[in-house]
Amino acid sequence: MSQAKSKSRLKIWIILGVVLILAGGGYYYYKKKKSVPTASYTEAQVTREDLQITILSTGIVQPENRLEIKPPIAGRVEEVLVAEGQDVKKGQILAWMSSTERAALLDAARAKGAAEVKRWEELYRPTPIMAPINGTIILRNVEAGQTFSNADSVFSMSNRLTIKAQVDETDLAQIKKGQTTNVVLDAYPKEKIPGKVEKLAYDAKTVNNVTTYTVDILPDNTPDFMRSGMTANVTFLVSEKPQALTIPSEAIRFVDGKPSVLLPNPKDKKKPIEHPIKIGVNDGKRTEVLEGLEEGATILIADISMGSNAAGGNPFMPMGRPRGSSGNRGGR
């Protein structure tokens, strides 16, 4: 008797389970059906604008040629004639120095009076330290009275400052010698420094599986505030299209691999017309139109949404969405 009751209760629970599963599945199907994508449209105009195709990169301000100036002999600095940042000419005297022997003789002469010092200064002339090239003093390591060996660097100088930018190998084909650039230093973000590409490296650098080439940029005029070691943001001008016929890049669709745009349908606003076009260059935000549209024409940009149940998830799942689903999908 008890076994019969148990079997009867089991059947009831099975029936209830099946009913709940069917009800849940029906509810899920109903909600899923309601989440049909709906599109709204934003109007945009075909306009003429100046398009600039550019490549962005970062770099460091560095001397084109950096020279460490070392004295011909060991001794002591008697007088320093230049300061950091000063422009000098080749052969210009930067400092006067005494050899170790002269410095010792002058020190001994000072104990005997000014006349003895003058006598030895005339007999034993100091040695000049001269600039080997035209350039700028970027580092001064000595002061008057300081001793040094002939292995010590007393001055550092450079002939001119350049910006060494790191360009990705995929962009290198678009960089040419003499190409126009604009440089903005992190330290002076409001100052634009025009320049030209001076040299492209032949040897690559690979860091974290990214291959880059060093491109040297020479400023048209080096500003006084530019310093070696500053971080620079470089814009390379690849091409320019003045007054090009353009549309927003987000308005372009691809059907069977061919570009097209949506045009308003006067008969049914909910069903815009797919219209093929031919496109040219783009700057990321706007794209050139070569054929298919005229200036002033109105196009539509689709904004797709997923109705009331955007998640489209199973109602038996937490928050109506399977675990691990981000709800975001990237795409171009």
C-alpha positions in Angstrom: 0.0 0.0 0.0 2.8 2.4 1.0 4.7 1.5 -2.2 1.7 2.5 -4.3 1.4 5.8 -2.5 5.1 6.5 -3.1 4.8 5.8 -6.8 1.8 8.1 -7.0 3.6 10.9 -5.3 6.7 10.4 -7.6 4.4 10.7 -10.7 2.9 13.9 -9.3 6.4 15.4 -8.8 7.5 14.4 -12.3 4.4 16.0 -13.8 4.9 19.2 -11.8 8.6 19.3 -12.9 7.7 18.9 -16.6 5.0 21.6 -16.3 7.5 24.0 -14.7 10.1 23.3 -17.4 7.6 23.8 -20.2 6.4 27.0 -18.5 9.9 28.3 -18.1 10.8 27.4 -21.7 7.7 29.2 -23.0 8.5 32.3 -21.0 12.1 32.3 -22.2 11.0 31.9 -25.8 8.5 34.7 -25.4 11.1 37.1 -24.0 13.6 36.1 -26.6 11.1 36.8 -29.4 10.5 40.3 -27.9 14.2 41.1 -28.0 14.2 41.6 -31.8 16.8 44.2 -32.8 15.3 47.6 -33.5 17.1 50.4 -35.3 17.0 54.1 -34.9 18.7 56.4 -37.3 20.7 59.7 -37.0 20.9 62.0 -40.0 24.3 63.2 -41.3 25.2 65.4 -44.2 27.7 65.0 -47.0 30.2 67.9 -46.6 33.4 69.1 -48.0 36.3 69.2 -45.5 40.1 69.2 -45.5 41.3 65.7 -44.9 44.8 65.1 -43.4 46.1 61.5 -43.3 48.6 61.2 -40.4 50.6 58.8 -38.5 51.2 59.3 -34.7 54.3 58.3 -32.8 56.2 59.1 -29.7 59.9 59.9 -29.3 62.7 61.4 -27.3 64.6 64.7 -27.9 68.3 63.7 -28.3 71.4 65.4 -29.7 72.2 64.3 -33.3 75.9 64.0 -32.3 76.9 64.1 -28.6 80.6 64.8 -27.9 82.3 64.4 -24.5 85.1 66.9 -24.3 88.1 65.7 -22.3 91.3 67.7 -21.5 94.5 66.9 -23.3 96.4 66.6 -20.0 95.6 66.2 -16.3 95.5 69.4 -14.2 93.3 72.1 -12.8 90.7 74.4 -14.3 91.7 78.1 -14.0 88.7 79.8 -15.7 85.5 78.6 -17.3 84.2 80.8 -20.2 80.9 79.2 -21.2 77.6 78.2 -19.6 75.2 75.3 -20.3 72.9 76.1 -23.2 75.4 78.4 -24.8 76.1 78.1 -28.6 79.7 77.9 -29.5 81.8 77.8 -32.7 84.4 75.3 -33.7 87.8 76.4 -32.1 86.2 78.6 -29.5 88.0 78.5 -26.1 85.7 77.0 -23.5 88.0 77.1 -20.5 91.6 77.7 -19.4 93.5 75.0 -17.5 96.8 74.4 -15.9 98.8 71.2 -16.1 99.6 69.5 -12.8 103.1 71.0 -12.9 101.9 74.5 -13.7 99.3 74.4 -10.9 102.0 73.3 -8.4 104.4 76.1 -9.5 101.7 78.7 -9.2 100.7 77.5 -5.8 104.3 77.7 -4.7 104.7 81.2 -6.2 101.7 82.5 -4.3 103.7 82.0 -1.1 106.3 84.4 -2.4 104.0 87.2 -3.5 102.1 88.6 -6.4 105.2 89.5 -8.4 106.4 85.9 -8.4 102.9 84.6 -9.4 102.8 87.1 -12.4 106.3 86.0 -13.4 105.4 82.3 -13.6 102.0 83.1 -15.3 103.9 84.8 -18.1 106.6 82.1 -18.3 104.2 79.2 -18.1 101.0 79.9 -20.1 97.7 78.0 -19.4 96.3 75.4 -21.8 93.1 76.2 -23.6 90.2 73.7 -23.9 88.5 74.3 -27.2 85.2 73.4 -28.9 85.8 70.7 -31.6 82.6 71.5 -33.6 79.9 74.1 -33.9 77.2 73.3 -31.4 75.6 73.8 -28.0 77.1 73.2 -24.5 74.6 70.8 -22.9 76.6 69.8 -19.8 79.3 71.6 -17.9 81.1 69.3 -15.4 83.8 71.6 -14.0 84.2 74.9 -12.1 87.3 77.1 -11.6 89.8 75.5 -9.2 88.6 71.9 -9.8 91.2 69.3 -10.6 90.7 66.5 -13.1 92.4 63.7 -15.1 92.7 63.5 -18.8 90.0 60.7 -18.7 87.4 63.0 -17.1 84.7 64.7 -19.3 84.7 68.4 -18.6 82.0 69.4 -21.1 79.3 67.7 -23.2 78.1 69.3 -26.4 75.9 68.6 -29.3 75.7 70.0 -32.8 71.9 70.1 -32.9 68.9 68.6 -31.2 66.7 66.0 -33.0 63.6 64.0 -32.1 64.1 60.3 -32.4 60.6 58.8 -32.9 59.7 55.1 -32.8 57.6 54.1 -35.9 55.8 50.8 -36.2 57.1 48.7 -39.1 53.5 48.6 -40.6 53.7 52.4 -41.0 57.3 52.7 -42.2 56.3 52.5 -45.9 54.4 55.8 -45.5 57.4 57.7 -44.0 59.8 59.4 -46.4 62.8 61.6 -46.0 61.8 65.3 -46.0 58.3 64.5 -44.9 56.5 67.2 -43.0 56.0 66.6 -39.2 54.6 68.4 -36.2 56.1 67.8 -32.8 54.5 68.6 -29.4 56.6 68.2 -26.2 54.9 66.8 -23.1 56.5 69.7 -21.2 55.0 72.3 -23.6 51.7 70.8 -24.8 50.6 74.1 -26.4 53.6 74.6 -28.5 53.7 73.0 -32.0 57.2 72.6 -33.5 57.2 72.0 -37.3 60.0 69.8 -38.6 61.1 67.4 -41.4 62.1 63.7 -41.5 65.9 63.7 -41.5 66.7 60.0 -41.5 65.2 56.5 -41.3 67.0 53.8 -39.4 68.0 50.6 -41.3 68.1 48.5 -38.1 64.9 47.6 -36.2 64.2 47.3 -32.5 61.9 44.6 -31.2 60.3 45.0 -27.8 57.5 42.7 -26.6 57.1 41.3 -30.1 56.5 44.9 -31.5 59.0 45.9 -34.2 59.8 49.6 -34.6 62.3 51.7 -36.5 63.8 54.9 -35.3 63.0 58.0 -37.4 65.0 61.2 -36.9 63.1 64.5 -37.1 64.9 67.8 -37.4 63.0 70.8 -36.2 62.7 73.7 -38.7 63.7 76.0 -35.9 64.9 74.6 -32.5 63.1 76.5 -29.7 65.1 77.7 -26.7 62.9 75.6 -24.4 63.7 72.3 -26.1 66.0 70.1 -23.9 67.7 66.7 -24.5 65.7 63.9 -22.9 62.2 65.5 -23.3 59.3 63.3 -24.4 57.8 64.2 -27.7 54.6 63.4 -29.6 55.1 63.3 -33.3 52.5 63.6 -36.1 53.7 62.6 -39.6 51.7 64.1 -42.4 51.2 61.3 -45.0 48.8 63.0 -47.4 46.4 65.9 -47.6 43.1 66.2 -49.5 41.8 69.8 -49.4 38.0 70.2 -49.7 37.3 66.5 -50.1 33.7 65.3 -50.2 33.4 63.4 -46.9 31.0 61.5 -44.6 31.3 60.2 -41.1 33.2 56.9 -41.1 30.6 55.3 -38.9 28.0 55.7 -41.6 29.8 53.3 -44.0 28.5 49.8 -44.2 29.9 46.9 -46.2 27.6 44.6 -48.2 29.4 41.7 -49.9 32.6 43.5 -49.2 31.5 46.7 -51.0 30.9 50.0 -49.2 27.5 51.5 -49.0 25.4 54.0 -47.0 21.8 54.2 -45.9 19.6 56.9 -47.6 16.2 58.0 -46.3 13.2 56.2 -47.8 10.4 58.7 -48.6 7.9 55.8 -48.7 8.9 54.1 -45.5 11.0 55.8 -42.9 11.7 52.5 -41.1 13.2 50.9 -44.2 16.1 53.1 -45.5 17.6 52.5 -48.9 21.0 50.8 -49.2 23.1 52.9 -51.6 26.5 51.8 -53.0 29.4 54.3 -52.9 33.1 54.4 -53.7 35.4 55.6 -51.0 38.9 57.0 -50.8 41.2 57.9 -47.8 40.0 58.5 -44.3 41.4 60.1 -41.2 39.6 57.8 -38.8 36.7 60.1 -38.2 35.7 61.1 -41.7 36.0 59.2 -45.1 36.4 60.6 -48.6 33.6 59.8 -51.0 34.8 59.4 -54.6 31.5 58.3 -56.2 27.8 57.9 -55.3 27.0 61.0 -53.3 26.8 64.7 -53.8 27.5 67.5 -51.4 24.6 68.4 -49.1 23.0 64.9 -49.4 21.5 63.4 -46.3 22.5 59.9 -45.1 21.5 57.8 -42.1 23.7 56.3 -39.4 22.1 53.2 -37.8 21.9 52.8 -34.1 20.9 49.2 -33.3 19.3 48.3 -29.9 17.9 45.0 -28.6 14.4 46.0 -27.5 13.1 45.5 -23.9 15.2 42.4 -23.0 18.6 43.6 -24.3 20.4 40.9 -22.4 18.5 38.1 -24.1 19.4 35.7 -21.3 17.8 32.7 -19.7 15.4 33.9 -16.9 16.6 31.0 -14.8 20.1 32.3 -14.9 21.3 34.9 -12.3 20.5 38.4 -13.6 19.0 36.9 -16.7 22.5 36.3 -18.3 24.8 33.3 -18.4 28.0 33.6 -16.3 31.0 34.9 -18.2 28.9 36.9 -20.7 30.2 40.5 -20.9 27.3 41.9 -22.8 29.8 44.0 -24.9 31.0 43.0 -28.3 33.6 45.0 -30.2 33.6 45.4 -33.9 34.3 47.9 -36.6 
